[in-house]
Amino acid sequence: MAAALYPGLSPLIRSQIIEDVNGLSMHILEAGFERPHRPVILLIHGFPELAYSWREIMPALAQAGYRVIAPDMRGYGFTTGWDADYNGDISAFGYINLVQDLVSLVETLGLKEVACIVGHDFSSPVAAHCALIRPDLFRAVVLMSAPYEGPPEAAPAPTPSFDDLQTALAALIPPRKHYQGYYSDPEADGDMTGAPQGLHAFLRGYYHVKSADWAGNRPHPLAGRTAQALAVVLPDYYLMPLDATMAQIAAIHAPTPAEISVCAWLPDADLAVYADSFSRTGFQGGLNWYRCGTSGRNAADVRSFAGAAFDRPCLFISGASDWGTYQSPGVFERMASVCGDFRGAMLIEGAGHWVQQEQPGAVIDRLQAFLATL
């Protein structure tokens, strides 16, 4: 068995580099590989995370009878072959090519289908589009922390652009900006990799403020997507002061030494894995995913699937303390109507945005209950 590239993993998990995956050398973690014909569960991470983020989930699902695969997605970890140049072609980081990465991985591994794809954060819509575009390969989907708004409409009603929202936020007193707009700026990568407090401390503060450990996270449905409606309730890591960097936001909300000492879900040794990884790669690969969203590229790319039925069995899981559930007003509430076989929404107490890390036992229970129905 190949030695794991990430330290401290269960001996049930191995590492592999899979070549020629849509132009990538893709690093995957795998459990349950001893019986390759088991049903396959594909776990895909969001920002700023890694395949390592599934370290507590993978052994339990393997012991339950599944072959479990978690890749470092394009732009992350030990996966190589992607371009980190801000001025390069970002189309490779759009929904369609990210789906193609996963289709290519499935084909290269010689798999006939994936019993369930599980996507967290920005990989939640990627997982949804896998099931929408290739329902023959991806037989069920679990969305985590980012609700799915459904297939695009053939003739959508005009809506304000992301640039319009940023302009309106900048006109507020005090002026603000949306974090996704900040992530789309050329300075964001350097701000975070070169954080004055150091990369390890930056990530500690960032993970803390979006977790259930931060008492300020009390999410609820929003009244609308206007600048005024959002600014009233969203915390400053969503709607940032106009001149702030994310490193500054993380420093403001950094946990105390006492809070760090009792953070069982992310001890310093585990956090060091993330810090070491992003010190090598930077954040630009992951940030390019956001640029495809804020520029309208993703919306244009998936317009050709307007009217397509989304009929795969679908479950939504999020932390009860995660603002991500509600950051796009109305989407969480509409999921049951846009997903043809929606099996419910689970909001897990004691978890914020990093639900599979903060409460892995509860996530495992809900995944296994869903998988048993398929």
C-alpha positions as CSV (number, residue, x, y, z in Angstrom):
1,M,0.0,0.0,0.0
2,A,1.4,3.4,-0.9
3,A,2.3,5.6,2.0
4,A,-0.1,8.5,2.5
5,L,1.2,11.9,1.5
6,Y,-0.7,13.5,4.3
7,P,0.6,12.5,7.8
8,G,-1.5,11.0,10.6
9,L,-4.1,9.2,8.5
10,S,-5.8,6.0,9.4
11,P,-3.9,2.9,8.1
12,L,-7.1,2.1,6.2
13,I,-6.4,5.0,3.9
14,R,-3.8,5.0,1.1
15,S,-2.5,7.7,-1.3
16,Q,-2.2,7.4,-5.0
17,I,-1.3,9.7,-7.9
18,I,-3.6,9.0,-10.9
19,E,-2.1,10.1,-14.1
20,D,-3.8,11.5,-17.2
21,V,-7.0,12.7,-15.4
22,N,-8.2,15.4,-17.8
23,G,-4.6,16.8,-18.0
24,L,-3.9,16.4,-14.3
25,S,-1.8,14.2,-12.2
26,M,-4.6,13.8,-9.5
27,H,-3.8,12.8,-6.0
28,I,-6.5,10.7,-4.3
29,L,-7.0,9.2,-0.9
30,E,-8.7,5.8,-0.9
31,A,-10.2,3.5,1.6
32,G,-12.0,0.1,1.1
33,F,-9.8,-0.5,-2.0
34,E,-9.1,-4.1,-1.0
35,R,-12.4,-5.1,-2.6
36,P,-12.4,-2.9,-5.8
37,H,-16.0,-3.9,-6.9
38,R,-17.6,-2.4,-3.8
39,P,-20.1,0.5,-4.4
40,V,-18.0,3.7,-4.8
41,I,-18.5,6.8,-2.7
42,L,-16.7,9.9,-4.1
43,L,-16.0,12.7,-1.6
44,I,-15.0,16.1,-3.0
45,H,-13.8,19.0,-0.9
46,G,-14.3,22.8,-1.0
47,F,-12.3,25.9,-0.1
48,P,-9.8,26.0,1.5
49,E,-9.6,22.3,2.2
50,L,-8.1,19.1,0.8
51,A,-8.9,15.4,0.4
52,Y,-7.5,15.3,4.0
53,S,-10.7,17.0,5.1
54,W,-12.5,13.6,4.8
55,R,-10.0,11.8,7.0
56,E,-12.6,11.0,9.7
57,I,-15.3,10.0,7.3
58,M,-13.4,7.6,5.0
59,P,-12.6,4.7,7.3
60,A,-16.1,4.4,8.7
61,L,-17.7,4.3,5.2
62,A,-15.1,1.7,4.1
63,Q,-15.9,-0.4,7.1
64,A,-19.6,-0.1,6.1
65,G,-18.8,-1.8,2.8
66,Y,-17.9,1.0,0.4
67,R,-14.9,1.9,-1.7
68,V,-14.3,5.5,-0.7
69,I,-12.3,7.9,-2.9
70,A,-11.4,11.5,-2.0
71,P,-9.3,13.5,-4.5
72,D,-7.3,16.7,-4.1
73,M,-9.4,18.8,-6.5
74,R,-7.9,20.9,-9.3
75,G,-6.0,23.8,-7.7
76,Y,-5.3,21.9,-4.4
77,G,-2.9,19.7,-2.5
78,F,-0.8,17.2,-4.3
79,T,-2.8,17.3,-7.5
80,T,-0.6,18.9,-10.3
81,G,-1.1,20.0,-13.9
82,W,-3.1,23.1,-13.2
83,D,-2.1,26.7,-13.8
84,A,-1.8,29.1,-10.8
85,D,-1.2,32.2,-12.9
86,Y,-3.9,34.8,-12.1
87,N,-3.6,36.1,-15.6
88,G,-3.9,32.7,-17.2
89,D,-7.0,31.0,-18.6
90,I,-9.4,30.3,-15.8
91,S,-11.9,28.3,-17.8
92,A,-10.3,25.1,-16.5
93,F,-11.7,26.0,-13.1
94,G,-15.3,26.3,-14.2
95,Y,-18.1,23.9,-13.5
96,I,-17.9,22.0,-16.8
97,N,-14.2,21.2,-16.6
98,L,-14.4,20.4,-12.9
99,V,-17.1,17.8,-13.8
100,Q,-14.9,16.5,-16.6
101,D,-12.1,16.1,-14.0
102,L,-14.3,13.7,-12.0
103,V,-15.7,11.9,-15.1
104,S,-12.1,11.4,-16.2
105,L,-11.0,10.1,-12.8
106,V,-13.9,7.6,-12.8
107,E,-13.0,6.4,-16.2
108,T,-9.3,6.2,-15.5
109,L,-10.0,4.1,-12.4
110,G,-12.1,1.8,-14.6
111,L,-15.3,2.4,-12.6
112,K,-18.7,1.8,-14.1
113,E,-20.5,4.2,-11.8
114,V,-20.3,6.1,-8.6
115,A,-23.0,5.1,-6.1
116,C,-22.9,8.5,-4.5
117,I,-20.9,11.7,-4.9
118,V,-20.7,13.9,-1.8
119,G,-19.6,17.6,-2.4
120,H,-18.8,20.1,0.3
121,D,-18.8,23.9,0.0
122,F,-17.9,24.9,-3.6
123,S,-17.8,21.3,-4.5
124,S,-21.5,21.0,-3.6
125,P,-22.6,22.6,-6.9
126,V,-19.9,20.6,-8.6
127,A,-21.4,17.4,-7.3
128,A,-24.9,18.6,-8.3
129,H,-23.7,19.3,-11.8
130,C,-22.1,15.8,-12.0
131,A,-25.5,14.3,-11.2
132,L,-27.2,16.6,-13.6
133,I,-24.9,16.2,-16.6
134,R,-23.9,12.5,-16.1
135,P,-26.7,10.8,-14.1
136,D,-25.6,7.5,-15.7
137,L,-22.3,7.8,-13.8
138,F,-23.3,9.6,-10.6
139,R,-26.3,7.7,-9.2
140,A,-26.9,9.8,-6.1
141,V,-25.7,13.0,-4.6
142,V,-25.2,14.5,-1.1
143,L,-24.8,18.3,-1.0
144,M,-23.0,19.8,2.0
145,S,-23.1,23.4,3.3
146,A,-24.0,25.0,-0.1
147,P,-27.6,24.4,-1.2
148,Y,-28.4,23.7,-4.9
149,E,-30.6,26.1,-6.8
150,G,-31.5,23.6,-9.5
151,P,-30.9,23.4,-13.3
152,P,-30.7,26.8,-15.1
153,E,-33.8,28.2,-16.7
154,A,-34.1,28.5,-20.4
155,A,-35.1,32.1,-20.3
156,P,-34.1,33.4,-16.8
157,A,-35.6,36.6,-15.5
158,P,-33.1,39.4,-15.5
159,T,-31.2,39.6,-12.2
160,P,-28.6,42.1,-10.9
161,S,-25.1,41.0,-11.7
162,F,-22.5,40.3,-9.1
163,D,-20.8,43.5,-10.1
164,D,-24.0,45.4,-9.3
165,L,-24.1,43.9,-5.8
166,Q,-20.5,44.9,-5.2
167,T,-21.2,48.4,-6.3
168,A,-24.2,48.6,-4.0
169,L,-22.2,47.2,-1.1
170,A,-19.4,49.8,-1.7
171,A,-22.0,52.6,-1.5
172,L,-23.1,51.5,2.0
173,I,-22.0,53.4,5.1
174,P,-19.7,52.0,6.1
175,P,-18.7,50.6,2.7
176,R,-18.5,46.8,2.3
177,K,-17.6,44.1,-0.2
178,H,-18.7,40.5,-0.8
179,Y,-16.0,37.9,0.1
180,Q,-16.4,36.2,-3.3
181,G,-15.6,39.5,-5.0
182,Y,-12.5,39.8,-2.7
183,Y,-11.5,36.3,-3.6
184,S,-11.7,37.2,-7.3
185,D,-9.2,40.1,-6.9
186,P,-5.5,39.6,-7.7
187,E,-4.4,40.6,-4.2
188,A,-6.4,37.9,-2.4
189,D,-3.8,35.0,-2.7
190,G,-0.9,37.1,-1.5
191,D,-3.0,38.6,1.3
192,M,-3.6,35.1,2.7
193,T,-0.4,33.3,1.9
194,G,1.5,36.2,3.3
195,A,-0.8,36.9,6.2
196,P,1.0,39.0,8.8
197,Q,0.1,36.5,11.6
198,G,1.6,33.7,9.6
199,L,-0.2,31.1,7.4
200,H,-0.8,28.7,10.3
201,A,-2.4,31.4,12.5
202,F,-4.4,32.7,9.5
203,L,-6.0,29.4,8.8
204,R,-6.6,28.8,12.5
205,G,-8.6,32.1,12.7
206,Y,-10.4,31.4,9.4
207,Y,-11.5,27.9,10.3
208,H,-12.5,29.1,13.8
209,V,-14.7,32.0,12.7
210,K,-16.7,29.8,10.3
211,S,-17.2,27.0,12.8
212,A,-19.7,26.4,15.6
213,D,-16.9,27.4,18.0
214,W,-17.4,31.0,17.2
215,A,-20.4,32.3,19.1
216,G,-21.4,34.9,16.5
217,N,-22.6,32.2,14.1
218,R,-26.4,32.1,14.5
219,P,-27.6,31.7,10.9
220,H,-31.2,32.2,9.7
221,P,-33.0,32.8,6.4
222,L,-32.3,36.2,4.8
223,A,-34.9,38.7,3.6
224,G,-33.3,39.2,0.1
225,R,-30.2,39.6,-1.9
226,T,-30.0,43.4,-1.8
227,A,-26.9,45.0,-0.3
228,Q,-29.0,46.4,2.6
229,A,-30.6,43.1,3.4
230,L,-27.3,41.2,3.4
231,A,-25.4,43.9,5.4
232,V,-27.8,43.9,8.3
233,V,-27.2,40.2,9.2
234,L,-24.2,38.6,7.5
235,P,-21.0,38.4,9.5
236,D,-17.9,40.3,8.3
237,Y,-16.2,37.2,6.8
238,Y,-19.1,37.3,4.3
239,L,-19.5,41.0,3.9
240,M,-16.1,42.4,4.6
241,P,-15.2,46.1,5.3
242,L,-14.2,47.6,1.9
243,D,-10.5,48.0,2.8
244,A,-10.1,44.8,4.8
245,T,-8.2,41.6,3.8
246,M,-9.3,38.1,4.9
247,A,-6.2,37.8,6.9
248,Q,-7.3,40.9,8.9
249,I,-10.7,39.4,9.5
250,A,-9.2,36.1,10.6
251,A,-6.9,38.0,13.0
252,I,-9.8,39.9,14.6
253,H,-11.7,36.7,15.3
254,A,-8.7,34.5,16.2
255,P,-9.4,32.0,19.0
256,T,-7.7,32.4,22.3
257,P,-5.1,29.9,23.4
258,A,-7.7,28.3,25.7
259,E,-10.1,27.9,22.8
260,I,-7.4,26.3,20.7
261,S,-6.5,23.9,23.4
262,V,-10.1,22.5,23.5
263,C,-10.6,22.4,19.7
264,A,-10.7,18.6,19.4
265,W,-11.8,18.6,15.8
266,L,-8.8,20.6,14.5
267,P,-5.7,20.1,16.7
268,D,-2.6,21.9,15.7
269,A,-1.0,18.9,14.1
270,D,-4.0,18.6,11.8
271,L,-4.0,22.3,11.1
272,A,-0.3,22.0,10.1
273,V,-1.3,19.7,7.2
274,Y,-3.4,22.5,5.7
275,A,-0.7,25.2,6.4
276,D,2.0,23.0,4.8
277,S,-0.1,22.3,1.8
278,F,-1.2,25.9,1.1
279,S,2.4,27.1,1.7
280,R,3.4,25.0,-1.3
281,T,0.5,25.7,-3.6
282,G,-0.9,29.1,-2.5
283,F,-4.7,29.7,-2.7
284,Q,-4.9,30.9,-6.3
285,G,-6.1,27.6,-7.8
286,G,-9.0,27.5,-5.4
287,L,-9.7,31.2,-5.8
288,N,-10.0,30.7,-9.6
289,W,-13.2,28.6,-8.8
290,Y,-14.7,31.8,-7.4
291,R,-13.6,33.9,-10.3
292,C,-15.6,31.6,-12.6
293,G,-18.6,32.3,-10.5
294,T,-18.3,36.0,-10.1
295,S,-17.5,36.6,-13.8
296,G,-20.6,34.8,-15.0
297,R,-18.6,32.1,-16.7
298,N,-20.2,29.2,-14.7
299,A,-23.7,30.5,-15.4
300,A,-23.0,30.7,-19.1
301,D,-21.4,27.3,-19.3
302,V,-24.3,25.5,-17.7
303,R,-27.0,27.4,-19.6
304,S,-27.0,24.6,-22.2
305,F,-28.5,22.3,-19.6
306,A,-31.5,24.5,-19.1
307,G,-34.6,22.4,-18.5
308,A,-32.7,19.2,-17.8
309,A,-34.3,17.1,-15.1
310,F,-32.4,16.7,-11.8
311,D,-33.8,13.4,-10.7
312,R,-31.0,11.7,-8.7
313,P,-31.6,10.9,-5.1
314,C,-30.3,13.9,-3.2
315,L,-29.7,14.8,0.5
316,F,-28.5,18.1,2.0
317,I,-26.3,18.2,5.1
318,S,-25.0,21.3,6.8
319,G,-24.0,22.6,10.2
320,A,-26.7,24.3,12.2
321,S,-24.2,27.1,12.8
322,D,-23.3,27.5,9.1
323,W,-24.3,30.7,7.3
324,G,-23.5,29.0,4.0
325,T,-27.0,27.4,4.2
326,Y,-28.7,30.7,3.9
327,Q,-26.1,33.0,2.1
328,S,-28.1,32.7,-1.2
329,P,-31.6,33.8,-0.1
330,G,-34.3,31.4,-0.9
331,V,-32.2,28.6,-2.4
332,F,-32.3,26.4,0.7
333,E,-36.0,26.6,0.8
334,R,-36.4,25.8,-2.9
335,M,-34.2,22.6,-3.0
336,A,-37.2,20.3,-2.3
337,S,-38.9,21.6,-5.4
338,V,-36.0,21.7,-7.8
339,C,-34.5,18.3,-6.9
340,G,-36.8,15.6,-8.2
341,D,-35.9,13.0,-5.6
342,F,-35.0,15.2,-2.6
343,R,-34.5,13.1,0.5
344,G,-34.4,15.9,3.1
345,A,-32.1,18.5,4.7
346,M,-30.1,17.7,7.9
347,L,-28.8,20.6,10.0
348,I,-26.3,19.2,12.5
349,E,-26.0,20.8,15.9
350,G,-22.5,21.6,17.1
351,A,-21.2,22.2,13.6
352,G,-20.5,25.2,11.5
353,H,-19.2,25.3,8.0
354,W,-16.7,22.4,8.4
355,V,-19.4,20.0,9.3
356,Q,-17.6,16.8,8.2
357,Q,-14.6,17.8,10.4
358,E,-16.5,19.3,13.3
359,Q,-19.1,16.5,13.7
360,P,-17.8,13.5,11.7
361,G,-19.9,11.0,13.7
362,A,-23.1,12.7,13.0
363,V,-22.2,13.1,9.3
364,I,-21.3,9.4,9.0
365,D,-24.7,8.4,10.6
366,R,-26.6,10.5,8.2
367,L,-24.6,9.4,5.1
368,Q,-25.1,5.7,6.1
369,A,-28.8,6.2,6.6
370,F,-29.1,7.9,3.2
371,L,-26.9,5.3,1.4
372,A,-29.1,2.5,2.9
373,T,-32.1,3.8,1.0
374,L,-30.5,3.8,-2.4
